[in-house]
Amino acid sequence: MKKSHSRCNTARKVLIFWCLFIGIGALGGSSCMLLKPDGSLMGMQGLLPYFQVLPFAEVLYQNYIFPGIALLCVNGIPNLIAAVLLLRKKKSGIIMGGVLGLTLMAWITIQFVIFPSNFMSNTYFIFGVLQALTGLAALIFYQQEHFAFHMEDYPNVGRNSDTLVVYFSRMGYTRKLAYAAAEKTGADICEIQSTERTEGTPGFWWCGRYGMHGWDMPIGEIGADLGAYHRVILCSPIWVFGLAGPMRSFCRAASGKIKHVDYILVHHMGTSFSKVADEMDCLLGVHRETFFSIRCHVGKYKTIYKSEEI
Ligand SMILES: Cc1cc2nc3c(=O)[nH]c(=O)nc-3n(C[C@H](O)[C@H](O)[C@H](O)COP(=O)(O)O)c2cc1C
C-alpha cells in the first residue's frame, strides 16, 4: 500500500503542544501559589472563600499550598512527562496525553462547581476537550499505522490456480483478510488499484464523496483473466453504507466473466450489509456462493455474518 505522510506524527506534534502548554502553565501557576501561599502573586486572594465548599476545606484550603501542590502533581508534572514520552515517540505518551486532557476537563468541572462562570474556566475546559480529542486521534492513527502485515506470513498464496482473490483496500484491513483467504485456499491474489486519490485524509473525504453518491470509482487495469478461474473471492470495504467505489467499478467490468463468486465485506458496524452483497450479485450477473460480513475496529476483526455454504 502506498504511504502518505504520517497522520499519527501530525497528531503527536499537536499533542506535544497541548502537553507542554498545559504542563508549563500549571508549573508556573503552582510555583506562584507555593512562593506566595496567599495567592497574591496571581491576584487570587479573593478566590479562597470559594474553596470553602470543598471537603476538608478547613485544613486544605486556608491558603494556596495544597492547591499549588495538587496543580503541580495533577496537571504540571504529568503533562511534562507525557511531552517527554511523546518526544521519544512512545505510545504511552499518546495515551497519557489524551487521558490528561480528560483530567483537565475533570479539574475544570470542579471549578465550574465552586466558582461563578468565568472566561478562564470555560477556555481551559475547551483546551481539555481539544487535548483529549487530539490524544484519541493520535491513538487511532497510531493503531492504523502500526497495523501489521507481513507478506511472508502467507506462503501458500498463488499455489492453486483454480481460485483468485480480488480485493480493494485503503488502509490494509481488507487486504489482510484477502491474504488470509488466499492463504487458506492457495489462491492467486489481485489488488484493485484506484486511479483516484484514496490515501490519507484528503483520500478519505474523496472516497466519502464517491460513497455518498454511490458512484463507481475509476480503477486501473486488472491483470488477471477472470474467466480462467473456477472461483473468485471478492473482498471489499464498505463505504457510506454501500459498496466501495473501486469494487463497484470492478464488478461492473467483470459482469458475466465470473463463474463462482464469494464475498468478504469489511466495515465498522454490527450489520451484515447483505444488500451490498445483493448489489454485487446484480452487477456481476451471478449469485454468490458464500458471503462473510466482518467488522473491523482498527485491526480487530469480528465475524458479523457468515452465510451457509451452498
Ligand atoms: C469513505 C469511507 C466511508 C466509510 N463508510 C462506512 C460505513 O458507512 N459503515 C462502516 O461500517 N464503515 C465505513 N467505513 C469504514 C471502512 O469500511 C472500514 O474502515 C474498513 O475496515 C476499511 O478497510 P480498508 O482498510 O481495507 O480500506 C468507511 C470508510 C471510508 C474510507
The ligand as a Gaussian input file, in Angstrom:
#p B3LYP/6-31G(d) Opt

LIG

0 1
 C      -15.168000       6.885000       2.743000
 C      -15.439000       5.815000       3.748000
 C      -16.719000       5.560000       4.175000
 C      -16.968000       4.553000       5.095000
 N      -18.249000       4.288000       5.463000
 C      -18.506000       3.263000       6.308000
 C      -19.837000       2.922000       6.665000
 O      -20.813000       3.539000       6.226000
 N      -20.038000       1.910000       7.538000
 C      -18.995000       1.206000       8.067000
 O      -19.228000       0.324000       8.856000
 N      -17.717000       1.505000       7.735000
 C      -17.449000       2.506000       6.877000
 N      -16.159000       2.819000       6.537000
 C      -15.072000       2.100000       7.208000
 C      -14.428000       1.017000       6.375000
 O      -15.379000       0.163000       5.825000
 C      -13.517000       0.215000       7.282000
 O      -12.598000       1.096000       7.905000
 C      -12.746000      -0.843000       6.572000
 O      -12.111000      -1.653000       7.543000
 C      -11.710000      -0.251000       5.682000
 O      -10.991000      -1.264000       5.045000
 P       -9.618000      -0.993000       4.287000
 O       -8.602000      -0.654000       5.326000
 O       -9.291000      -2.258000       3.640000
 O       -9.835000       0.124000       3.299000
 C      -15.891000       3.803000       5.619000
 C      -14.595000       4.066000       5.187000
 C      -14.358000       5.046000       4.252000
 C      -12.961000       5.303000       3.776000

